Amino acid sequence: MKLIHTKNYEAMSKEAADLLLDTLRKKPDAVICLATGSSPARMYELVCEAVNRERIDLSEITFVKLDEWYGVEPQAACTCTTFIKEHLLDQLYMQPKAVVEFVSDAANIKQELDRMDAFLSEHPIDVMILGLGMNGHLGLNEPADFLTLNAHYAELDEKTKTHDMVKGFEPKGGLTIGLQGIFTSRQILMLVCGERKEAAYQAFMSQRITTATPASLLWLHPNCVTLVDDTIQK
């Protein structure tokens, strides 16, 4: 585990962007898994600016979306599909080879989950972007007595239901990549910012490995970088 404490959100975003850009420059066929929300938003802006300025070739790059709210229209403002389109895809001078994602209103949930697991079994993630949930979740791997290896349907924790992305919406649940998909990633970047994440971060920093704080399992990953802004106490 490498911890990087930065002076503010902008500095955190730049550090994270530089790490992701390093992979995009060096591995033209990289598979990048994307989280959504306010934590990585500025990082994506900086990545887009650099990709466009340097004309980094994305023609063999694959983007994978970490999770999705279930039971809402794919075009709804709250979806991860909409977030990634607005913050990343629409800002790039060229599109990646593929974008692999959960469909938020899929009729057959099992088929949707199996499709994601099949893809990940053939295409392990090179860089996994994560945010720290208010309850310590990773993606929509929610605190529980046990965690799930594979992609799965998640019953949303009460704290998760207050996420800024779903204000005004009522998703039935969530679809998420499981712990196996996260832990087979070659590199993990977890971004932590905002006072609402303080309790989850302190639980994470206790280094007590527990399914009550899914992010605590990241201490076991061989190549995880956690980037923290100034709203979080050291």
N, C-alpha and C positions, 0 to 999 in steps of 0.2 A: 504494500500500500504506500503510495506517495501522496502526501497532503500538501496542497499549495494554498496558502492563505494570501489573498490579494487585497489591495487597498479599497476596491469598490467593484460594483457590478460590471462596469466597463472593462476593468483590468482582468477580472475573472473570465469574461466573455472572450477577450483577446487571447488569453493563455489557452483556453479551450479551442478556439478557432485555429490557433497555430498548430496545436497537436493534431487536429483533424486534417488540416491542410497538408501537413507533412505526409500523411498516408495517401492523400489524393495525388500528391506529386510523385510519390515513390512507387505506388502500386496502382497502375491504371485500371485494373480489374477489381478493385476493392469492393467489398460488401459492407455498407455502412447502415447501422440500425439507428433510427431517429426517434428520440423522445419528443414530446410536445410540451407546451406550457411556457410560462414566463421565464423559467430558468435558462433554457437554451435559445430563447428568441433572438437576443442580440448576437449570440455566437453565430447563428445562421446568417444574419445580416452581414457580418464580417466575412464569413466564408464566401458568401455570394460575391461580395465586392472583390475579394482576392481572386476567385475563380474567373470572374469576368475580366479583371484587369490583366491577369497573366494568361488568359485563354487556356486554362487547365482543361485537358481533354477528359470529358465525362462519358465518352461514347461506350466505354466498357464498364462503367461504374453502376452498381446496383444499390438502390436505397430500399431499406426495409423499415416499415413503420412498427414501432414497438408494441402498440396496443391501440384499442379503439373503444369508444363508447358504443354499447349495443342497444338497438331499439330506437334509433333516430335515423332520419334520412341522411344518406351519404353527403348531400350538399348542405346540410344544416351547418350553421355557423360554429357549432360546438365541436364538430368532429375533428379528429386528428387529420383526416383527409383534407379538410378545408384549411387547417392550420399549416400543414406542410406545403400545400399548394400556394398559399399566400406568402408564407415566410421564406420559402426556398425555391420551389419549382418555378413560380412566376417571375422570380428575380434572376434566374440564371440565363446566361447567353445561349446555352445549349442544354438539352435534357439528358438525363442519364439513360443508360441502356434499358433499365427496367425499374419500376417501382412496385414492390411487393407489399401488399397491405391486407388487413382484414376489412371485410365489407360490413358496414355498421347495421345493415338491415338484412343480412343474409338469412334466407329461409331455412337453410340446413346448417346449423351451428357446428355439428360434428365434422361435416365435410369441410367447412371453413378452417377449423382447427387442424384437421389432418393435412390440408393443403399447405398450411404454414409450416408444420413440422416436417413434411416431406421436402419442402424447399430448404429449410435450415439443415437437414441431414446431408444435403448435397452441397450446400453453400454456407459454410460457417462464417460468422460475422467477423470482420476484421476490426472494426471500431464500433463499440456499443456506446451510444450516448444515453445517459440516464439523468433524471432529476431525483432528488430525495423527496418522497411524499411526506405530507404533514404527519402521517401515521407511520412513517418509516417504510412505506411500500416501495417496490421496484416495478415500474410499469404498473400493471394492475395485479401484481402478486401481493395480495393483501395480508396483513397480520392474521395468523391463524395457528391452530395447534399443529398443523403440518402444511408444507408447501408442495407445489406441484411441479414436476419436472417438465412436462410437455405444455404446449399451448393449451389454454383452457378458458372456459367461461368463468368469469369472476362475479360473485355477489359483492356489491360495492359496500365498503365500510362507510359508516356514518360521516366520518371526516372527509372521505373521498367525495361524497355527495355534495360537499360544500365547495368543491374545486371551482375556481373562477371560470373555467371553460364551459361548465354546464349550468351556469346561472341562467334561469329561465327555461331550462330543459329538464326532462326527467328520463334519463336513460334507464333501461331496465336492468342493465348490468354492464359488464365489460368483456372484451376479448383481449387476451394478452399472450405474448411469448412467455414461456415458462422458464424455470430456473436453469434447465439444461441449455436452452438457447442463449441465455445470458452468460452462463459460466464457460461455454465453449468459445466465447468471443476472445479474440487474440488480445485486444486491449479494451478496457472499460474506462470511460470518462464520466464521472458523476459530478454534476454541478449542484451546489447548495447555496441558496440565497433567499433572503426574506425572513423577517422575524417570526413568521408563522412556522418556519422549519426548525426553530431553535431547539425545541424539546426533542424532536426526532434526531437532530444532529447530536445532541448530548447523549442520547441513547446509543447511537451509532458509535460515538467516540468512547463509550465505556468498554468497547471491545468484548462485550458479552454477546456471544453468538447465539441468537435466539430467533425462532420463527415469529415471535411477537414484534420483532423489528427486522423485517426481511433484508433491509440494507446491511445489517450487521454481517451477513454472509459474505459480503464483498471483501472482508478481511482475509478470506481464504483464497481469493483470486490472485494469481501470480503477477498480473500486470494491470492493476487498477490505479487510476489517478483521481483523487477527489479534490475538486477546486471549490474554494469557499470565498464568499465576498465579505465585506465589512459589517454586514448586518448580523453575522453569526459570531458569537463569542468563542475565542480560542479555548 
